[in-house]
């Protein structure tokens, strides 16, 4: 038995995995010979030192950094109207600690177990409470908020339109005629192949709402890709390209500006005025947890001022990895020197 919240989170996770392929993340679809994974009752399980953990959205980073173990992302999505609390983060911390210690060998083992450097990211369509942000910050759990990411918002809205009736359920918490693993597998394959046909047949057979799920599928494919950027090597941001985005614009001129229009954060070309923005001026939209700058201030990583009054030398660049013609490259986007003053004028000190 499933809930509508689990179905929405599943679809959001699969959309995110598909979009992150151009940021260097390769979805893990099967166990093969990976001794850190196990086939569980409801999907893939990641082995921990103490127990195994079902993680449905797993992606390996395509580039292996020197002097480091392979990087593996454990991705979790939450699709609630309520804010995400500290209990969700506690669970993530426990899972992360346990899987990171799977490699520990005892004296009877001649060869140490295989090892990954794990990352854990939680995406949400709503907000994170401040205690959740504090705890995640301290425990290296990455939080990505999506509700005010303008160009990703159509996907959030499309998923949000789903109801339990679309899956022949009795209530939000009681949907019986569905196998989540099967739905995930079909939806993942359709996104990868950009082909709705096989998923459509599955939905028709189960008598699920084809129109609404097709809408999610089409909005995801219209977006085509998104990127994970690191803001001054301190925290990740999820960058969603504008409809007219061309990566070659950034390659030719990596100087950018951050703008805020009272609803959304944007990354724009360096010569763009932040007032009255057009899609042609915008490179990306993104969102941030409300208290993220406050956390950095409290941990002596920012000057003790209001959140927006950041020193420009502390937040001066965004690094992204992207795929261009089947080759992964990296680029450092430099913020122009007056970006901070422009935001101050819009938001106020």
Secondary structure as the mmCIF struct_conf table of DSSP 4:
data_model
#
loop_
_struct_conf.conf_type_id
_struct_conf.id
_struct_conf.beg_label_comp_id
_struct_conf.beg_label_asym_id
_struct_conf.beg_label_seq_id
_struct_conf.end_label_comp_id
_struct_conf.end_label_asym_id
_struct_conf.end_label_seq_id
STRN STRN1 UNK A 2 UNK A 2
HELX_RH_AL_P HELX_RH_AL_P1 UNK A 4 UNK A 19
HELX_RH_3T_P HELX_RH_3T_P1 UNK A 20 UNK A 23
TURN_TY1_P TURN_TY1_P1 UNK A 24 UNK A 24
STRN STRN2 UNK A 25 UNK A 27
TURN_TY1_P TURN_TY1_P2 UNK A 32 UNK A 33
TURN_TY1_P TURN_TY1_P3 UNK A 35 UNK A 36
STRN STRN3 UNK A 37 UNK A 40
TURN_TY1_P TURN_TY1_P4 UNK A 41 UNK A 42
STRN STRN4 UNK A 43 UNK A 47
BEND BEND1 UNK A 49 UNK A 50
STRN STRN5 UNK A 52 UNK A 54
BEND BEND2 UNK A 56 UNK A 56
STRN STRN6 UNK A 57 UNK A 61
BEND BEND3 UNK A 62 UNK A 63
TURN_TY1_P TURN_TY1_P5 UNK A 66 UNK A 67
BEND BEND4 UNK A 68 UNK A 68
HELX_LH_PP_P HELX_LH_PP_P1 UNK A 69 UNK A 70
STRN STRN7 UNK A 71 UNK A 78
BEND BEND5 UNK A 81 UNK A 82
HELX_LH_PP_P HELX_LH_PP_P2 UNK A 83 UNK A 83
STRN STRN8 UNK A 84 UNK A 84
HELX_RH_AL_P HELX_RH_AL_P2 UNK A 86 UNK A 100
TURN_TY1_P TURN_TY1_P6 UNK A 101 UNK A 103
TURN_TY1_P TURN_TY1_P7 UNK A 107 UNK A 108
BEND BEND6 UNK A 110 UNK A 111
HELX_LH_PP_P HELX_LH_PP_P3 UNK A 112 UNK A 114
STRN STRN9 UNK A 117 UNK A 124
BEND BEND7 UNK A 125 UNK A 126
STRN STRN10 UNK A 128 UNK A 128
HELX_RH_AL_P HELX_RH_AL_P3 UNK A 130 UNK A 139
TURN_TY1_P TURN_TY1_P8 UNK A 140 UNK A 140
STRN STRN11 UNK A 141 UNK A 145
TURN_TY1_P TURN_TY1_P9 UNK A 147 UNK A 148
TURN_TY1_P TURN_TY1_P10 UNK A 150 UNK A 152
HELX_RH_AL_P HELX_RH_AL_P4 UNK A 153 UNK A 160
TURN_TY1_P TURN_TY1_P11 UNK A 161 UNK A 161
HELX_RH_3T_P HELX_RH_3T_P2 UNK A 164 UNK A 167
TURN_TY1_P TURN_TY1_P12 UNK A 168 UNK A 168
BEND BEND8 UNK A 170 UNK A 170
STRN STRN12 UNK A 171 UNK A 171
TURN_TY1_P TURN_TY1_P13 UNK A 172 UNK A 173
STRN STRN13 UNK A 174 UNK A 175
BEND BEND9 UNK A 177 UNK A 177
HELX_RH_AL_P HELX_RH_AL_P5 UNK A 180 UNK A 193
TURN_TY1_P TURN_TY1_P14 UNK A 194 UNK A 194
HELX_RH_AL_P HELX_RH_AL_P6 UNK A 197 UNK A 206
TURN_TY1_P TURN_TY1_P15 UNK A 207 UNK A 207
HELX_RH_AL_P HELX_RH_AL_P7 UNK A 210 UNK A 223
STRN STRN14 UNK A 226 UNK A 231
TURN_TY1_P TURN_TY1_P16 UNK A 232 UNK A 234
STRN STRN15 UNK A 235 UNK A 241
TURN_TY1_P TURN_TY1_P17 UNK A 243 UNK A 244
HELX_RH_AL_P HELX_RH_AL_P8 UNK A 247 UNK A 252
STRN STRN16 UNK A 255 UNK A 260
BEND BEND10 UNK A 262 UNK A 263
STRN STRN17 UNK A 265 UNK A 269
TURN_TY1_P TURN_TY1_P18 UNK A 270 UNK A 271
BEND BEND11 UNK A 274 UNK A 276
HELX_RH_3T_P HELX_RH_3T_P3 UNK A 279 UNK A 281
STRN STRN18 UNK A 282 UNK A 286
TURN_TY1_P TURN_TY1_P19 UNK A 290 UNK A 291
HELX_RH_AL_P HELX_RH_AL_P9 UNK A 292 UNK A 298
TURN_TY1_P TURN_TY1_P20 UNK A 299 UNK A 300
BEND BEND12 UNK A 301 UNK A 302
BEND BEND13 UNK A 304 UNK A 305
TURN_TY1_P TURN_TY1_P21 UNK A 307 UNK A 308
TURN_TY1_P TURN_TY1_P22 UNK A 312 UNK A 314
BEND BEND14 UNK A 315 UNK A 315
STRN STRN19 UNK A 317 UNK A 324
TURN_TY1_P TURN_TY1_P23 UNK A 325 UNK A 326
STRN STRN20 UNK A 327 UNK A 335
HELX_LH_PP_P HELX_LH_PP_P4 UNK A 336 UNK A 336
TURN_TY1_P TURN_TY1_P24 UNK A 337 UNK A 338
HELX_RH_AL_P HELX_RH_AL_P10 UNK A 339 UNK A 347
#
